[in-house]
């Protein structure tokens, strides 16, 4: 089993930046593809970004492309999401997950963290 813990969320003004972290409590994360999703109240969990086990392949949602950067440090068992040029519509709870199958479908992820709240004011 894998336990994931997100951190780095908070309140920020539009145009600002945050870096989210996700630490995994497992022996290694090198064998796992990892992703970030977000969920606003009353909405479905939405794909944000995905990264392959070696970091060589990355996918982003169109809504964040050019603004967000996903990365990972397998030695530290940590996944990151650098969020720049934040917009009010980025407001959501952000979750990291262990991916399986299709990268942009939440139901194909086997493990999730508890989430970290990101609130962007206008």
NUMIKE-593109 format. One record per residue (C-alpha): x, y, z; chain; residue number from 0. Coordinates in steps of 0.2 Angstrom, whole numbers. Example, Ala and Ser with C-alpha at 12.3 -4.5 7.8 and 13.67 -1.06 7.14 Angstrom:
2
+-------+-------+-------+-----+-----+
!     x !     y !     z ! mol ! seq !
+-------+-------+-------+-----+-----+
!    62 !   -22 !    39 !   A !   0 !
!    68 !    -5 !    36 !   A !   1 !
+-------+-------+-------+-----+-----+
This chain:
122
+-------+-------+-------+-----+-----+
!     x !     y !     z ! mol ! seq !
+-------+-------+-------+-----+-----+
!     0 !     0 !     0 !   A !   0 !
!     5 !    18 !    -3 !   A !   1 !
!     1 !    33 !     8 !   A !   2 !
!     2 !    50 !     1 !   A !   3 !
!     2 !    67 !    10 !   A !   4 !
!     0 !    83 !     1 !   A !   5 !
!     6 !   100 !     7 !   A !   6 !
!     9 !   118 !     1 !   A !   7 !
!    -8 !   124 !    -2 !   A !   8 !
!   -15 !   141 !     5 !   A !   9 !
!   -22 !   158 !     1 !   A !  10 !
!   -14 !   168 !   -13 !   A !  11 !
!   -19 !   182 !   -25 !   A !  12 !
!   -21 !   180 !   -43 !   A !  13 !
!    -5 !   180 !   -53 !   A !  14 !
!     5 !   172 !   -38 !   A !  15 !
!    13 !   156 !   -36 !   A !  16 !
!    13 !   141 !   -25 !   A !  17 !
!    22 !   124 !   -25 !   A !  18 !
!    13 !   109 !   -19 !   A !  19 !
!    22 !    93 !   -13 !   A !  20 !
!    16 !    76 !   -11 !   A !  21 !
!    27 !    64 !     0 !   A !  22 !
!    24 !    45 !    -2 !   A !  23 !
!    26 !    33 !    12 !   A !  24 !
!    32 !    18 !     3 !   A !  25 !
!    49 !     9 !     0 !   A !  26 !
!    51 !    18 !   -17 !   A !  27 !
!    41 !    27 !   -29 !   A !  28 !
!    51 !    24 !   -45 !   A !  29 !
!    39 !    11 !   -51 !   A !  30 !
!    24 !    22 !   -51 !   A !  31 !
!    17 !    35 !   -63 !   A !  32 !
!    10 !    49 !   -53 !   A !  33 !
!    -3 !    63 !   -56 !   A !  34 !
!   -11 !    78 !   -49 !   A !  35 !
!   -30 !    81 !   -49 !   A !  36 !
!   -41 !    95 !   -42 !   A !  37 !
!   -59 !    96 !   -36 !   A !  38 !
!   -69 !   111 !   -33 !   A !  39 !
!   -85 !   110 !   -22 !   A !  40 !
!   -99 !   102 !   -31 !   A !  41 !
!   -88 !    97 !   -46 !   A !  42 !
!   -80 !    81 !   -51 !   A !  43 !
!   -62 !    78 !   -49 !   A !  44 !
!   -52 !    86 !   -63 !   A !  45 !
!   -36 !    80 !   -71 !   A !  46 !
!   -21 !    93 !   -69 !   A !  47 !
!    -5 !    84 !   -73 !   A !  48 !
!     4 !    67 !   -74 !   A !  49 !
!    22 !    61 !   -74 !   A !  50 !
!    29 !    45 !   -79 !   A !  51 !
!    40 !    34 !   -67 !   A !  52 !
!    56 !    41 !   -74 !   A !  53 !
!    50 !    59 !   -77 !   A !  54 !
!    52 !    57 !   -96 !   A !  55 !
!    34 !    59 !  -101 !   A !  56 !
!    22 !    72 !   -94 !   A !  57 !
!     5 !    77 !   -98 !   A !  58 !
!    -5 !    93 !   -93 !   A !  59 !
!   -23 !    98 !   -94 !   A !  60 !
!   -26 !   112 !  -107 !   A !  61 !
!   -32 !   123 !   -93 !   A !  62 !
!   -15 !   123 !   -84 !   A !  63 !
!    -3 !   121 !   -98 !   A !  64 !
!    11 !   134 !   -98 !   A !  65 !
!     7 !   139 !   -80 !   A !  66 !
!    10 !   123 !   -70 !   A !  67 !
!    25 !   112 !   -70 !   A !  68 !
!    25 !    94 !   -63 !   A !  69 !
!    41 !    86 !   -57 !   A !  70 !
!    47 !    72 !   -45 !   A !  71 !
!    61 !    67 !   -35 !   A !  72 !
!    61 !    48 !   -33 !   A !  73 !
!    76 !    48 !   -20 !   A !  74 !
!    65 !    59 !    -9 !   A !  75 !
!    49 !    50 !   -13 !   A !  76 !
!    41 !    67 !   -17 !   A !  77 !
!    30 !    73 !   -31 !   A !  78 !
!    29 !    92 !   -35 !   A !  79 !
!    17 !   104 !   -43 !   A !  80 !
!    24 !   121 !   -47 !   A !  81 !
!     9 !   133 !   -50 !   A !  82 !
!    12 !   150 !   -58 !   A !  83 !
!     1 !   164 !   -64 !   A !  84 !
!   -13 !   157 !   -53 !   A !  85 !
!   -31 !   161 !   -57 !   A !  86 !
!   -47 !   161 !   -47 !   A !  87 !
!   -53 !   146 !   -57 !   A !  88 !
!   -38 !   136 !   -50 !   A !  89 !
!   -46 !   137 !   -33 !   A !  90 !
!   -49 !   119 !   -28 !   A !  91 !
!   -43 !   105 !   -17 !   A !  92 !
!   -28 !    97 !   -25 !   A !  93 !
!   -24 !    79 !   -24 !   A !  94 !
!    -9 !    68 !   -29 !   A !  95 !
!   -12 !    50 !   -34 !   A !  96 !
!    -4 !    34 !   -40 !   A !  97 !
!    -9 !    32 !   -58 !   A !  98 !
!   -14 !    16 !   -67 !   A !  99 !
!   -21 !    15 !   -84 !   A ! 100 !
!   -27 !    31 !   -92 !   A ! 101 !
!   -18 !    46 !   -85 !   A ! 102 !
!   -32 !    58 !   -85 !   A ! 103 !
!   -46 !    47 !   -78 !   A ! 104 !
!   -48 !    48 !   -59 !   A ! 105 !
!   -55 !    31 !   -58 !   A ! 106 !
!   -39 !    24 !   -65 !   A ! 107 !
!   -29 !    30 !   -50 !   A ! 108 !
!   -26 !    17 !   -36 !   A ! 109 !
!   -21 !    28 !   -21 !   A ! 110 !
!   -25 !    46 !   -16 !   A ! 111 !
!   -19 !    58 !    -3 !   A ! 112 !
!   -30 !    68 !     8 !   A ! 113 !
!   -28 !    84 !    -2 !   A ! 114 !
!   -22 !   102 !     1 !   A ! 115 !
!   -33 !   117 !    -2 !   A ! 116 !
!   -28 !   131 !   -14 !   A ! 117 !
!   -38 !   147 !   -14 !   A ! 118 !
!   -34 !   160 !   -27 !   A ! 119 !
!   -42 !   178 !   -24 !   A ! 120 !
!   -46 !   190 !   -38 !   A ! 121 !
+-------+-------+-------+-----+-----+
